[in-house]
């Protein structure tokens, strides 16, 4: 499945994965998951 995540989720996933909810962590860990990331520059 494909998901659009914001930069906060990306930062938490990389720097502090324990701060993610169990549901979000499970989605990110799923091998078939494709993540699209928004960048607000």
C-alpha positions in Angstrom: 0.0 0.0 0.0 1.1 3.6 -0.5 1.1 6.3 2.2 1.8 10.0 2.2 3.6 11.0 5.3 4.7 14.4 6.5 8.2 15.4 7.6 7.4 14.9 11.3 6.7 11.2 10.8 9.9 10.9 8.8 11.9 12.5 11.5 10.4 10.4 14.2 10.9 7.2 12.1 14.6 8.0 11.6 15.6 9.7 14.9 13.1 8.5 17.6 11.1 5.5 16.3 9.8 4.8 19.8 7.7 7.9 19.6 5.6 6.5 16.8 2.4 4.8 17.6 2.3 1.0 17.2 0.0 1.3 14.2 2.3 3.7 12.4 5.4 1.7 13.2 3.7 -1.4 11.9 2.8 0.3 8.6 6.3 1.6 8.1 7.8 -1.8 8.8 5.6 -3.6 6.3 7.8 -4.6 3.3 5.2 -3.8 0.7 4.6 -0.2 2.0 5.6 2.6 -0.3 6.1 5.9 1.5 5.8 9.3 -0.1 7.1 12.2 1.8 6.1 15.9 1.7 8.9 18.4 2.0 8.0 21.9 3.1 10.9 24.0 2.1 
